[in-house]
Amino acid sequence: MDFLITSSAFKKAGAEAYREEEDRVVDELRAEGVLSAAYRRTDGAGVLGIAHGPDLASVKAALARLPFVAHGFMEFEFVEVVPL
């Protein structure tokens, strides 16, 4: 299943301490095929991407490994999508 993931609620205070680990886990999720696209908005108002997995629960569990998610700096919204 494919999901559009978005997060506009991003708490910045304190998040920078986790930036390096966040980038490492994003790379791992890409290598595992969980993330095929991940973008940061240039206005700083959030992120969006495409995530893949057998079901929504597995995608949520994989993205929960992200330090920004695990430490409460970011929450995702998920919408299942299909190719045109």
C-alpha positions as CSV (number, residue, x, y, z in Angstrom):
1,M,0.0,0.0,0.0
2,D,1.1,3.5,-0.7
3,F,0.5,6.5,1.5
4,L,0.9,10.3,1.2
5,I,2.4,11.4,4.4
6,T,2.3,15.0,5.6
7,S,3.2,16.9,8.7
8,S,2.6,20.5,9.2
9,A,2.8,20.6,13.0
10,F,6.5,20.6,13.7
11,K,7.9,21.7,17.1
12,K,11.3,23.2,16.4
13,A,12.6,24.0,19.9
14,G,15.0,21.2,20.7
15,A,14.7,19.2,17.5
16,E,18.1,20.2,16.1
17,A,19.7,17.9,18.6
18,Y,18.2,15.0,16.7
19,R,18.8,16.2,13.2
20,E,21.8,13.9,12.4
21,E,20.0,10.8,13.7
22,E,16.8,11.9,11.8
23,D,18.7,12.1,8.6
24,R,20.3,8.7,9.2
25,V,16.9,7.0,9.9
26,V,15.4,8.7,6.8
27,D,18.3,7.1,4.7
28,E,17.6,3.7,6.3
29,L,13.8,4.0,5.5
30,R,14.7,4.8,1.9
31,A,17.1,1.8,1.7
32,E,14.3,-0.4,3.2
33,G,11.8,0.8,0.6
34,V,9.5,2.4,3.2
35,L,10.2,5.9,1.9
36,S,10.4,6.6,-1.8
37,A,10.0,10.4,-1.5
38,A,10.6,12.8,1.4
39,Y,10.5,16.6,1.1
40,R,10.9,19.5,3.5
41,R,8.8,22.6,2.7
42,T,11.0,25.6,1.9
43,D,8.8,27.8,4.1
44,G,9.7,25.5,7.1
45,A,6.0,24.6,7.6
46,G,6.4,20.9,7.5
47,V,7.3,17.8,5.5
48,L,5.6,15.5,3.0
49,G,6.4,12.3,1.3
50,I,5.4,8.9,0.0
51,A,5.6,5.8,2.2
52,H,5.0,2.2,1.4
53,G,4.2,-0.9,3.3
54,P,1.8,-3.9,3.5
55,D,-0.6,-1.9,5.6
56,L,-1.0,1.4,7.5
57,A,0.0,-0.1,10.8
58,S,3.4,-1.2,9.4
59,V,4.0,2.2,7.8
60,K,3.2,4.0,11.1
61,A,5.5,1.6,13.0
62,A,8.4,2.2,10.6
63,L,8.0,6.0,10.7
64,A,7.8,5.9,14.5
65,R,11.6,5.1,14.3
66,L,12.2,8.7,13.2
67,P,13.6,10.6,16.1
68,F,11.4,13.6,15.4
69,V,8.4,11.4,15.7
70,A,9.7,9.3,18.6
71,H,10.4,12.5,20.6
72,G,7.2,14.2,19.8
73,F,8.4,16.9,17.5
74,M,6.3,15.7,14.6
75,E,3.2,13.8,13.8
76,F,2.1,12.5,10.4
77,E,-1.2,12.4,8.7
78,F,-1.6,9.5,6.3
79,V,-3.8,9.2,3.2
80,E,-3.7,6.0,1.1
81,V,-3.0,6.7,-2.6
82,V,-3.0,4.7,-5.8
83,P,-1.2,5.3,-9.1
84,L,-3.1,7.0,-11.9
